[in-house]
Amino acid sequence: MGSHADELPQDDEITILVTGFAPFRQQYPVNPAWEIANALPPFLSASNPKSAEVPSLLELPRVRLLVYPEPVRVSYKVVRDLVPKLWEGQTIDYAVHIGMASGRKFYSVERGGHRTGYNARDVDGELLGDEERRAQEGDKWIWSGLPDELLTSVALDDVWRRWRTALPNTDVRVSEDAGRYLCDFIYYSSLAYLTKKEEERRVVFLHVPVQSDTAAIQVGVEACIELIRAIVQSGRMKNSGGVQQVALLTALTNSCTVMIQEWDGGSRLRGIQRVLMAFGNLPNELALDIFHRLESSKDLRALSISCQGLHRLVEPILYSSITQTGRTAIPCFVRTILEKPHLAQHVKKFTARVIPYMSQGPGNLGGQFWTKDHRADVQRLLWEISESAFGNVEFEEAHRWLCAFFSQDNWDATTAFLLRILPNLETLSFMTYYNGHGLRVTSPYFLNRTLEHSTLQQCFHSQPQYSLPKLQNISIVSCDLKTLLPFLQLKSATNLTLDKLSDAELEQNWFTMKDNGPGLQRLSVKGLAHSEVIKKLLHCLSKLTYLRYDYTPSLLPNEGYGLIPRTIGSGFSHLKDSLEELIITNLSETWCSTVYIPDDSYSSRSLGSLAKFTKLRRLEAPAFVLLGKGKGLRPDRLFGLPRMRYFTREQSLEFIHGLPSSLQHLTIASCELEVLDVLTVMFEFMRGDEWKTKKRNLKEVDLVFFKGIKLHLASRPWGWWDEEASELGIVLRRFMKSA
């Protein structure tokens, strides 16, 4: 055992054991897990010195990092022999095992490890072989009597909240699947060792992305350090003998909720204040953690009015997400910001709703609603916004905006104004209401102009406070496409979600969307039934890395509508050098087996070849999307169940040849028994030279069957496929999904 540190341990210090794996795949000659572990400092403080917003929770002792001196070989035998040696002969407060997750771009801490399911060979070409060993050794088997899954005793949910707070710009998550390979194996080995010793399972596993350049390793080191800090802080709070967070949160939340619900005036206010006096002795970090857990804005408002100290803590949380709830909501919030400009800095999420034709404007809110100072501030800001967009004040444009702002039908003008004065806005949800006649609001003029000006300003980096510089996530629900088009031009926008956009609108306006979406990387579409519309939409986007399409079969009146796989495939063919994840889901699993598609129709054809896609690593789609309609007709039986239609060998080979070399994870959904024909051909093909020469990277295959298919997942008929997958180094999993 070794360490970066040569100093003798102190009595009050906390010792953290850290391990990292060695390289194990040819395409990844450097394992970032070991590089991160090896770059950790010998000691660290339990609080982040860079964070001024969240002060240290408690006076914590020094944390000593004990890094295993060499990368752990990716071998079942090596890991099984090593784990007991890691824990024996020394005092370890916590252990952090680090491994690489090739299919993830985020950092994830695993909740638990698994005892069985290790079907892939290690770097020595060996299988775990525990099934045979268990049968031979019986009760003497190393893991006899242990459950199939062991969970860490570390409070991961609490740790994750602290971890996320410390790394606001890094994607960190809690994962439920450690992967059933050596990462999972070493994790379960440590959990099992501590369980058999009747000790707390004080170990976690950290999965890191595959990037191994200097910048990525530095980010990984920071993520690991902050995870360790979060574990230490959470553990000290749990064991300090003080008030535990969860219990305190529950008590305070319940007390506040009951008092608010039973509010009857001043006496209830005094009661709330008495309960909240408990916060006076809490560190700010603990109080903030509790406040972030509160889901009710009513509870947050009650906290904010209890005292000045709590008001300062709650205010950024209370104003971080704003939702338009009625006709006067936006002008009321604009007036609040005019009176308290610092509040605009807190808003990160805004949900806007269009209320056409019958909006009650600020002019009808009462004669005293807009004071002379309010009007002067609005005019001043409009002049500044106009100057930032045009280089000088466009008085005609600014005057038109000012008149619309104080008119009765003012939703467009006030919403556009509000967006321009929110400098830290990150997420915008945009909805449309219908009036009593079922008419949709016309395209908002000032909102479109705001987006056009913001696009120009983002390109030239001028006056960022008026150009939505941080707006990344946009959600459009039941909204006219004319409102969508300007959003696509924003350079800052990276994620777009579309829901309930009608076909007619898209078909009518698609040609105006050419050369849009310069920064858009993720697109999720739901409820659009016409594949030609999706095709035209995709043609406008050239940098997508993530594409998800959730289609609704109920919108299929005939063959000309609905999901036509080949049409969708031709729509994103130009993304061959950028697309990394493609997910197509069926919102009604029964559709595949009930809808009638003629054998010779265009709709019966598959998605098409993806062989030219250089970065596609995840592919998930129903079987008929990937392979088309089964062409074979054979009244035989499989597992005692009849099957009338199957995929021919030609179909299977066409599908296999069309898989990209970069693909790592394949999910075939909406499966029936005929997918096993494809699996058989695939495994046979993978043993050939053609598959090996192309250096395929496929690691995982998931089959999602209809619930109605009565498969015996643990029965002997699956043995051949499991053995073939194991020998080929592929993890094969089977799932059931309700029809």
N, C-alpha and C positions, 0 to 999 in steps of 0.2 A: 504494500500500500504506500502511496506517495502523496505529496501535496505540493502546491506552489509555495507554501509557507514553511519557513524553517523555525519560526518562533514557537516557544512553548505555549500550549493552550492555557487560557485563563479560566478561573473557576466559573465565571458568569457568562462565558461566551457560548454561542450556539454554533454547533458543527453541522454543516450540510455536506453530505456525500454527493458527488456528481460523477456520472459516467457518460461516455459518448461512444457510438459505434464506429467501427472501421468501414471503409468502402466495401461495397458488395455487388455492384452492378457495373458493367463495362461502360455504360453511357454516363455514369457518375463516378469518375475516378477519384474525386474528393468528396468525402462525406462531411457535410457542414455540421453534423452533430458533434463530431470530435473536434473540429476546428473551433466551434463555439465553446465547448467545454475547456479546451486547452487555452483559450484566450481569457478565461475568467480571472479576475484578480484574486489574490489570496484572502483578502478580507473586504468586507463592505459594511457600510452602515445600514441599519434597518429602515431608514427613511431616505427618500430621494432628495438630495440637496438641491436639485433643479426645480422641484415643485414648490412654488410659493403659495399656490392656491390651497393645497391640502397639507396642513402642517402635520408633524409626526404625531401619531396616536399616543404613544407611551414612550417613556425613557427605556429604550431597548439596548441590550448589551451588544457587543461586537459579534458579527457573524463571520465565522471561519469557513471557507470553502475548501473542502478536501476532495480534490479531483483525482480520480484513478489515473495513474501515470501513463497509461497507454490505451489506445482505442480498443474497444471490446470486439473480438472477432465475431462475425455473424455466423455463429455455429451453435446448434442446440447443445452439444456436449460441453463446449467451452462455457457457455452461459450457465448451464446447470451446475457445473463445478465451481464457477466463480462466485455466484451470488452468496452462498453461505460465508465465504471468506471476506466478502465486503462488509458484512455485519458483525462478524465475530472479532473479539479481541479489542474493541474500541467503542467509545460512546458516540453514537450517531443520533442526532436529534431528528433529522429528516434526510431523505435521499431523493435525488432528482436524476432519473435516467433520461437521456436525450437520444432521439432517433430521427431519421429523415423520413418524411412522407412525400413521396414523389408526386402524388396527385393533388396536393394542397398548396395553396399560395398564402396560407395564414398559419399562425402559431396556435397550437391547440394543446391543452392539457387533458389527458385521458382520465375518465372517471373510474375505470376498472380494467382488469385483465381477465383472460379466459384460460380455462384448463385444457380444453379440447379444440379441435378444428384446425390443427396445424398440418395442412396438406402440401405445403410448398417445401422444396428442398433448400437447405442452407448452402453456404459457399463451398462446402466440402462435398456437395451432392448427396447429403444424407437427409433422410426423413426423421422426424422425431421418434416415431415408432412406439408411442406410449400405449397404444391399444394392445399390442402384443405384450409389452412389458407389464401392463396392468393385469392382463389375463394370467401371466406366469407368476407374478409376485403376490397377487391378491392383496391382503391387508398390509403387506410390507412395501407396497408401491409407494413412492415418495409423496404422492399427493392423494393417497387414499383417505377417504372421508371428507375431503374438501369440496366445496360447491363448485359448479362449473364456472361461476363468475365471482370474483372477489373485488370489492370496491375499496378505494382508499378511505381512510378515516379522516383525512384532511377535508375541511369544509370547503369544497371546491367552488360552490356558488358564491360564498363570501370572498374566497381568494380571487375568483374571476372579477368580481366587482372592483376590488382593489387594484388588480392587475390592469383592468381596462382604464381605470381612472388615471393610473400612472403613465399609460401609453395611449393617449387619445388619438394618435395618428397611426397606430399599428393595429392590424386586424388580429385580435386574440379571442379565442373561443374555448368552450368546454366541449370535448368530443365524447361520444358514447361508443366508439369502435376503434380499438387500438390496432386492428389490422390482421390478427391471426398469423403473424410472422414473428421474427425475433424480437421486435419491439414489444409486441403483446406478451411474448414468452418471458422476457426478462422482467417485465412488469409483474406478471402473475407469479413468477418465481420469488420476487421480493415480498409480495403480498402474502404468498403462502408461507414463506419462512417466518414472517412476523406473526401470522395467524397461529402457526404451530407452537410458537414461543409464547402465545397468549399475550402478545404486546399489541399496542395500537399500530395500525397499518399506516405508518407515517412516511409514505413514499408516494411520489407522483411520477408520471411519464410525460415528457414534453416532446411533441412532434414539431419539427421545423421544416420549412420549405427546402427545395433542392438547391437553390442558388448558393454558390460558394465563393463568389467574388468578395473582395475586401469590404465593400459597402454592405453587402448582405450579411457577412459575418458580424460586422459591427452592430447591425440592427438585431441580429440574433443574440449577441452577447447582452445587449440592453434588455431584450425581451426576457432572457433567462434571469438576469439580475433582478428585474422587477417582479418576476414570478416568485423568486426566492424571498424577496422582501415581503410580498403579499402573504406568502405562506407563514413567514415568521410573525408578522403582525397579527394575522388571523389566529394563529396558534397561541400567541401570548395573551390576546384578548380572551380567548376561550378558557385558558388555564389561569388567568390572573386572579380569579376569585371575585372580580368585579361584576358589573351587570353585563350579561351577554347581549349581543346585538339583537338577535332574533327575538328573544324574550322581551327585551325592552321595546323593540319595534311593535310587537304584537300588542303589548299592554297599552302603549301610547296611542297606537292607531285605533284600537278598539275604544279607548276612552274618548279620544277626540271625536270619533265617528258617532258614538252614542250621544255625546253632548251636543254635537252639531244637529243631529236629528231631533233632539228634544229641546232645541233652542227656544227659550221663552223670554229673552231679554238679558238684562244686566247680570242676573244671578248666574246664568249659564256662562256668560263671558268670564265672570270671576272663577267659575269652576274650571273652565279650560285653562285659564292662566295658572291656577294652582297645580294642575297636572303638568303643565309645560315648565314649571319651575325646576323640574328634574333635569332639564337640559342645561341649566346654568352651570352644572359641575361636569359636564361632558366635554371632552376634547372636540374641536371643530370637525376633525376628520370623521369621528363616530357619528356626530350629529348629521353631517352631510350624507353619510352612508345611509342613515335611516331616512332622511328626507327623500333621497332618490328612490327609495322603495315605495313611497306613497303614491298610489295611482290616482287618487281623487284630488282634483284641483281645489275642491272645497276644503279639504283638510290642509292643503298647502296655504290657502288664503287664511285659514284660521291660525296657522302657525305664524304667518308673516305679520299679523296684527297683534300678536301677543306681547312682543317687546322689540326694541330696536335691534338688539343683538341677533335675534332669530330672523328678523326681517332682512338684515344684510345677508344672512346665509341662504334664506329661502328665495329671495328675489330672483337670482339668476336661474334657478330651477323653475320657478313659477312662470317666467317669461320666455323660457327656452322653446316652448311649443305654443303656437297661437292658432286657433281655429275660428273661422268666421261662423258665428252661430245664428245670425239674423241680419236683417236689412241695415241696421245701424251699427253693427259690430265694427266694421272697418273704420268709418269716420270717428267712432269713439276711441278706437285704439290709436288712430293718427293724432287725435287731440292729446291723448296721454303722452305720446312720444314728444310732441311739441313742448309739453310742459316739463317732461323729464327725459331729455335727449339720451341720457346714458342707457336707458332701457333698450334702445335699438341694438346695442351691442350684444344683448343676451339672446336675441331671437335667432334660432337655428332652424326651426321648422315652422312652416306656415301652410295652412290649409284654407284655400279660397273657394268660395261657391258663387257662381253667377246667379243673380236673381234678376231676370230680365223684365223690362217694361214697367214693373210695378214697384221699383225700388223707392224706398223713402230716403231721400237725400238728406245731407246734413243741414240744408236750408230749412227743412221741416222739423228739425229736432228742437226747436225752440229758439226764441230770439237771442237768448244768452249763451247758446251752445258754442258758437264761434265768437270769441271776443275780437277786439281790434288787434290785439297782439297776435292772436292765432292767425288771422288773415294776413298780417304782415309777415309772419314766419313762413306761411305757405308760399306767399309770393316770392320771398327771398330765396327759398329753397328751389322753387321752380325756375327762377332766373339762373341759379347756380347749376342746376341740372341741365338746362338748355345750353349754357355756356360750355359745360364740360363735353356736351355731345357735338356742338357745332363749332367750337372755338371762340364764338362770341354769342351774345344773347339773341336768339331768334324771337323777337318780340311777338310776332304774329302767332307762332307756335305756342309760346309760353302763355300768351293771353287766352288763347283758345282752351288750353289745359286749365287755366285758372277759372275760367267761366264754367267749364264742365265740372270742375271740382265742387263748386258751390251750387250746382244745379240739383234738381230733384232726381233725375236718372243719372246717378253719379258713380255707379259701381266701377266702371272702367277707369275713370280718372283717379278715384281714391285708391284703388288697388294698385295701379301703376305707380302712383306716388309713393305708396307704402313700400313697394318692392325696391324702389330706388334708394330709400333711406335705411335699409336693413343691410349693413355691411357684412355681417357674418352669416347670412342665410345660406343653409346647406341643402335643405329639402323643401320642395314645393309640391303640394298636392292641389290639383286643379279640377274642380267639378262644375257641372252645369245643372241648374234647376230648370224645370219647365213651368210655363205659366198655365193658367186654366185652359187655354186653347191648344195646348200641346205644341206651341211654337218654340223653336230654339232661338236663343239670343244671337244676334248678329256678331260677327267677329269684332272684338274690342279694339278700337283704333289706338288708344293711348298705351294699352298693354303691348300691342305689336310694335309701336314706335319705341317703347322702352326696351324691348328685347333687341330691336335692330340697333339702337344706340349702344346698348351694352355689348353687343357683339363687336362693334367697331372699337369701342374703348378697350375691350379685352385684348383685341389684336394689337393695339398700339400702347397698351399699358398706361393709359392716362386716366386720372381721377378714379382710382379703383373703388372708392367709397360709393360711387354712383353707378357701378357697372356689374353688380351681382357677381363679384369675383370668386366667391366660394360656393356658388350654386352648382351642385353636382347631381343631386337626385331629383328627378321630375316624374310625377305620376299624373297621368291624364285619365280621368274617369268621366264617361258620358259627356264628352266635350267635342265641339266642332273642330274639324281638322285644321281649319284656318288659324285656330288658336295654337295648334301644335307646331305648325311650320316654323314660326320664329324661334321657338325653343330649340329646335334642331340645330340652329346656327350658332348657339352659344358655345364658345370654346371651352368653358369650364364644365359643361354638362357631360357627365360620363355614364350615368344610369338613367334609363327611360323605361317606364312601365305604362302600357296602354291597356285600357279596359273599356269595353262597351262602346267601341267606335263603329258606327254603321258602315256597311259596305258602300252605300251610295256616296257618302261623303268622301271616302277614300278614293273611289274610282273617279270622282269628279275633280279632285284636287291633286292627284298624285304627281302630275307632270310639273307642278310648281316646286317640288321638293328636291329637284336635282342638285347635286353637289352640296348637300347639307350634311349635318352631323359630323363636323371636323374632329370633335373630341369624344364622341359617343362610343363607349366600349361595351356596354351591357344593355341588351334589349329584351324585355319580357312583354309578350303579347297574349292577351286572353280574350276569348269570345269572338274573334274575327273569323268568320266562317269561309270566306272566299279566298282560295289559295292564290288567285291572280292578284288580289289586292296585297297580300303579304309579299308576293314576289316584287311588285312595284315598290313597296315600301323598303324592302331590303336593298334594292338597287341603289337607293339613295345613301346608304351607309357603307363606308369603306374600311372602318377600323374596328369592327365588332370583334370582341374576344369571347363574348358570352351571348348565346341566343336561346331563349326559351319560348316555346309556343304551346299554350294550353288551349286546345280547341274544344268547341262545344258541339257535339253531334246533333243536338236538338235543332240546330240551325241548318239542317241539310234537307232541303225540299227535293233536290234532284241531283243528278250526277254533276251538273255544272257548278254545284256549290259544295262546300265542305273541304275537308283535307284531301288534297290531291298530292301525294308525296313527290312525284316527279316535278311538279310545278314549283313546290317549295324548294326542292333541291336546286333547280336552275336559278332560283332567286338569290341564293347565297353562294353560288359557285365562285364569285369574285373575291370571297373572303378566305381563299385557300391559304394565304400567308399570315392570317391574323386570328382566325377563329380557333378557340381552345376548348370550348364546351358547347355542345349542342344537345338540347333537351326538348323533346316533343312528347307531350302527355295527352292522354285521352281522358276527358273529364267524365265520361260515362263508359266504364269498362265493358258494358254489354254491347256497345255499338259494333265492335269489330265482328261479332258473331251473328248479329241480327240484320245489319244493313245489307242490302243486295247490291253488289257491284258486278257488272258483266265481265266475263273473263277477258274479252278482247278490248275492253275500254281503256282509255288513257289513265283512268282512276285506279286501275288494277296494278299499275306499274310501281316499282319501288322508288325510294328516294334518289337512287342513282349512285354512281361511284364517288367515293370520298378519298380515293388513293392519292390525289394531288395535294391534299391538305397537309401542310408540313407541321402544324402545331396542335392539331386536334387531339386532345388526350382523353376527353370524356364524351361518350356518345350514349344517349339514352332515348329510346323510342319504342313504340309498339312494333310487334313482329311484322305486321302488314306494311308498315312504313319502311322498314329496313329491307324486306324481302319481296314486297308485293303480295299479290294474292296467290295462294298455293295452287299450282297447276296440276298436281297429281291427284288421281282419283283411285283409291284402293280400299276395298272393304276388309282390311285386316284389323288386328287388335294389338294394343300395346299396354302392358300392365293389366290385361283383362278388360280394357276399355276400347270400344270401337272408335275408329277414326276413318273418315271418308275422304278427307282431302289432306295432301301433304305437300311439302316443298320438294321439288325435284332436285337431283344432283346438280343440274345446270344452274338452277336458281341459287343453290347453296354456294357453288363455286363463284358465281357472279358476285354474290354478297361478300365472300371472303376476299376475293381479289380487290374489291372496292374499299376495303378497310385501310386507313392510313397507317404508315409505319409508326407514327408518333402515338397511336392510340394506346392508352393504358387501362382504361376502365370502360367496359361495354355492358350495358343493361338492355336486355330484350324484354319488353313489357307486353302485357296482354297476350301471354303465351298460351297455346294449347299444345297438345302432345306432339304435333308435327314439328315443333322446334327441335326435338331431339334428333330428327333426321339431319338438320343443319349442324347440330353440335357434333354428330358423328363424322360428317364430312370435314368439319373444321379441324378436329383433332387429327384426322388422317393427313390433312394438308399441312398442318403445322409440323409434322414429323419429316416433311420433305425438305429438299435443299432450297427450293424457291422461297419458302418462308424464312429460313435461316439467313439466306444471303441478303435479304432486305432488312435484317436487323430489327425485327418487330419488337415492340415494347409492351405487348399486351400482358397484363398482370392479373386482372380480375374480370370475371364474367358472372353477371347476375341474371337469373331467369325469374321473372315475375309472372306466375301462373294465375289463371282465373281461380277463384275459390271453388268453383264447381268441379274442377279437375281433381279427382280424389287420388292424389299422389301420396305414396307412402315414402316420405322423404328419407326415412332411415332404413328402408327395406333393401334387400339384396340386389334387386334389379338396377339400383343406381351405382353399384360397385364399379362397373367398367368405366363409366364416365368420370367418377371421382378419381380412380387410379390414373386414367389418362391425363386428367387435368393436373394431378400432382406431379407426374413424371415430366410434364411440360412446364412446370413452374407456375401454374395458373391457379388462382383461388377461385373455385366454382361454388356459387351459392344459389340456393333456391328459396323463393318466397311465395307466399299466397297473398292475393289481394282480393278483397270483396268485389263481387260483380255488381 
